[in-house]
Amino acid sequence: MVIGVPKEILNGEFRVSSTPETVAMMIKNGATVLVEKGAGAGAFYPDEQYVEVGAKIIDDVADLYRDAELILKVKEPQFNDEKNSHELDMMHSGQYLITFLHPASPANHGMIQKMADNGIIGLTLDSIPRITRAQSMDALTSMSTCAGYKGMLLAINDLMKFVPMTTCAVGTIQPCQVLIIGAGIAGLQALITAKRLGAVVYAMDVRPEAVEHAVSLGAKIIDTEIPSELAIGEGGYANSLPEEWLEKEREVLKKHLPSMDIVYCSALVPGKQAPILIDEEMVKMMKPGSVITDVSIDQGGNCTLTVAAETYVKHDVIIGGIKNIPGMIPTSSTWMFANNVYNLVDYLTKDGELVIDTNDEITESILTTINGEIVHAGTREAMGL
């Protein structure tokens, strides 16, 4: 099998899908690995390290896309300005692509349709099921850890006041109030980071188990009043809620938003659009200078005013929709991501070839496009197919 590792072209994305360590393992398993020149430089993996383990460095990425059977990427395919061509147009029918596709996000529907039209077999990392045998492949959990840590630091950087209680000669400044919406991996890491810096932290999640984790880390809990049988989906992830229950959750939030300095939004439903929990009228209720950091933006965002890849001020609230937070700590995030991807490739490979077994729970969950069709359930639902 010939595996291609192109350089990421999204602005500000410094990660790479494979490290010299994981490339060495793939080569040991019998693969030929093509790495685009400079692919690992942003994460401080120089070309020389890839050459040392047996990879072939490719100057022209078009050659890499032409020759590889499997493409490993971090982010969804983009338009390559240097080649004046979309990455998908450099790929060919029957080629495999493993990356974060976020196929249910409305912003990516056109891209996903183009993948299907071009005959590309897409497998999306954001739909790895939460089961024991898939833990080592779960790049979403790994990157959520990065997004929680760095995302909270970004929120704090946007805040125009001290985080901890601060005493000075003229009096005492009270600690800032932080609300974590969605106490999953990212939310819990954000919670820990905010607590370490002295904030008073509140947490809100529809799942009782997630609430227990947040309590154990010192958060004050805001009860969503959502029945657990509605809230918990397959594998322990949050479930999609009917609109009437989402409205009840928004009513609960309205009571607490006016007192918050930072609202960290990380509520997600795997493979589907993120639930809308904060609308414009709710943003207007927040105090001037408060911050919303919406790390669920890759799947549409939890706030209606969040703009992908932008941080701006609306109704005196600073709203951040940064899309590639893990890419801001590329050395750590690349190491985690590359090992997750290697473990998935190894799992899917039989006798040196990728095997798509739709009866397998992991494969069925991540398969997005095949045989010219969109087959990912959450994406079909989001696209109305």
Sequence and secondary structure as in RCSB ss.txt:
>XXXX:A:sequence
MVIGVPKEILNGEFRVSSTPETVAMMIKNGATVLVEKGAGAGAFYPDEQYVEVGAKIIDDVADLYRDAELILKVK
EPQFNDEKNSHELDMMHSGQYLITFLHPASPANHGMIQKMADNGIIGLTLDSIPRITRAQSMDALTSMSTCAGYK
GMLLAINDLMKFVPMTTCAVGTIQPCQVLIIGAGIAGLQALITAKRLGAVVYAMDVRPEAVEHAVSLGAKIIDTE
IPSELAIGEGGYANSLPEEWLEKEREVLKKHLPSMDIVYCSALVPGKQAPILIDEEMVKMMKPGSVITDVSIDQG
GNCTLTVAAETYVKHDVIIGGIKNIPGMIPTSSTWMFANNVYNLVDYLTKDGELVIDTNDEITESILTTINGEIV
HAGTREAMGL
>XXXX:A:secstr
 EEEE    STT    S  HHHHHHHHHTT EEEEETTTTGGGT  HHHHHHTT EEES HHHHHHH SEEE SS
   EETTTTEEHHHHS TT EEEE   TTSGGGHHHHHHHHHTT EEEEGGG   SGGGGGG HHHHHHHHHHHH
HHHHHHHH SS SS EEETTEEE   EEEEE  SHHHHHHHHHHHHTT EEEEE S HHHHHHHHHTT EE    
  HHHHB GGG B    HHHHHHHHHHHHTTGGG SEEEE    TTS     B HHHHHHS TT EEEETTGGGT
 SBTT  TT EEEETTEEEE  S GGGGSHHHHHHHHHHHHHHHHHHHEETTEE   TTSHHHHHHEEEETTEE 
 HHHHHHHT 
